[in-house]
Structures are given as structure tokens and as C-alpha cells.
Amino acid sequence: MPPRKRLQHDTPKAYTKYLNSKLPTDAFRVSGVCVLFQTGDASLRRLVRANWGSFEIPISKARTVRAVFQSPDRTPAALPRLKRWHSFISKHLLFISDGKRYLLTGYLYDYPWQFHCRSLPDWDSEFIYYYLLEPILLDLLKKHGVLVWHGAAVARDGTAVILPGVSGSGKSTTTLNLLSAGYKFLADDMVLLRSRGSVVYAAGYESDLYLTEHSLKLLPEWKRFKRGGRLKKGTRWKHRIDLADFRPKRDKPSTVKYLLFPHVGKGLETRLEELTKPDALLECLRQTPKEYPASILGPSVLQSQFEIYSSLVSSARCYKIHLGSDQNHVRAILSGLCNHD
């Protein structure tokens, strides 16, 4: 199949031929990357807007669109939940099927990339969003120089604190202690990083944070923000903490000033260990980017991620924070650090 002719004009009108006029269209600009989303499934649309609503823009302002996601079809009856799928990925095509029906096709010849989801049972919108659409969107962001990192982030006065770490490292409790110190909430599990020159900017779209029962006992003042029952996140049961009121009013990227690697220590007291730039870079490389199992990424993306790591450790102050169980001492350490010019 020959490649389509590239678009010559970055205007909303230029993209109308890729859109289904019968479906509602939502536009998002995420860390400078513009995407359009169309679906006739109200529950799937709610999921998309709930997760990416802070990046939503009017369709009239959509410029340089990089991807169009469409999910037009509905099946008349519920189909069995997927247990396995097969995929084919090349430089220009993406095809995912369960062997009986195709789930998603992607055409990656030129921009905007086009993704079509089909055969969706009405109760399977969460599966389609979390296992197909969101991972592909994250890969698209990486393809355009955005590092999607496993970590938390808070911001204040245009500067951000990033806390990379896996589950159980103490990043969520540290995040809440920073919110108590006056910071705004950006992310708990997925932070978006992009560099411009030697400066790295952070953004996030999450409005919830998840705490184990033990962590909630350490921070009882956050119990009033608990919503619903416990949910299983990975291998652990956690409470959902609603932090929508702690989001910044305007979702503008913040300059990363501090890079904190949390570690649950022993004893009551908390201590800071300042890291050299080589040690901080090694810590960055140990962290886990959010990856799609059948990744469509190439070597240039890995190079871009490494360049962001290098810019991070060069421009930010880097520490490993060994967390004690005395939360008042944790807050005192964080307050002293982040109020330091």
C-alpha cells in the first residue's frame, strides 16, 4: 500500500477527511502532542475525558494533529472477555486480534496516525481503554520526545518535584506530605517529562492517588479524601484518595527543580542523601518507563529518553530520601529541602 500524501496545512479543516462526522470529537494537547478521539461509546468517551480532561482543547485549536483514535462500532451482544490476543506490528502497520475478530488496526504511514477499534462489547470499555488505547497513546508521546515515567510529581510556583519509584517505595506518602506543605498534585503513578534545551518540564493528568491500609494509618488526616472501597492495584489492595481539589488550576508544564528517589528506611527518622550526577543518572536508568508490551518504538526513542535523563540530573537537585516512620520528621525534612533557595 503506497503512503498517503502528507498534509500540507496544519489547520482543523485539513483533518476533517480523517474524521467520522457522525461521531463526537474530543481534542487533547498532551505535552505539545495533539491527538483527536472519536467514539460512539459514551462510557469509553467518559473514560478518555476523565483521564485526559486536563489536556482537552477546543477542536478549533487543534494544530499539527499526530493521531486520530476512532471507535465507531458496537456489537449487539456482549462477547466473551479477552484472554489472549495476537498482534502484528511493522514500521507502518499495527494489527491486533483475538483470532476471531480484529480489535484494533493502526495506519502509521504518515501523520496523523490512524487507529480504529472495532467489535467492542458494551461492558468492555475499560479493557479497551486501559489495554489498547492508553498504551498506544503513551507510545505515541514517547515517539515525540515525551518520557512517560513511573513516578509521582507535585508542583508549586512553576517548579516541580519528581519522585520516581515502584510500588512500595514510599512515593505516595511522600507526595501527600508535599501536598501538606503547599504543593499541587500532578501525578502519582505516571508523570510526563519533556526537555527543551537543558530544561525538563513535568506534567501529569491523574487526580487520584492510591494508599495501602498501612500508609493510610500513617497519614490519618487524608482519610476524609478516601472514596469507595479498596481496589487491587497490582498485587496490593489500596484505598483511592481523591485529589482533584489539589490539582493546579491551570495545567501548564512545570520546570523540574528536585528529583527525589524515595526509599522506605528503618527507624523513626528520615534523612536525605545528596546524589552525584553519575549516581543520579544510574538511579534514573533503574526506573521503569511505562511500556507497551508490543512496542512500536525504535532506537531514536531510547536515545530521547536517555537525553531527558541526562538533562534531569544536570538541571535538578538530586537526592535519595530514606523515609522513617515519623511523619512529622518527614514533613520537616521536606519543608527544609523545598524551601531552600
Buried (B, 14 or more C-beta within 10 A) or exposed (E): EEEEEEBEEEBBEBBEEBBBEEBEBBBBBBBBBBBBBBBBBEBBBBBBBEBBBBBBEEBEEBBBBBBBBBBBEEEEEEBEEBEEBEEEBEEBBBBBBBEEEBBBBBBBBEBBBBBBBBBBBBEBBEBBBEBBBBBBBBBBBBBBBBBBBBBBBBBBEEBBBBBBBEBBBBBBBBBBBBBBBEBBBBBBBBBBBBBEEEBBBBBBBBBBBBBBEEBBEBBEEBEEBBEEEBEEBEEBEBBBBBBEEBBBEEBEBBBBBBBBBBBBBEEEBBBBEEBEEEBBBEBBEEBEBBBBEBEBBEEEBEEBBBBBBBBBBBBBBBBBBBBBBBBEBBBBBBBEBBEEE
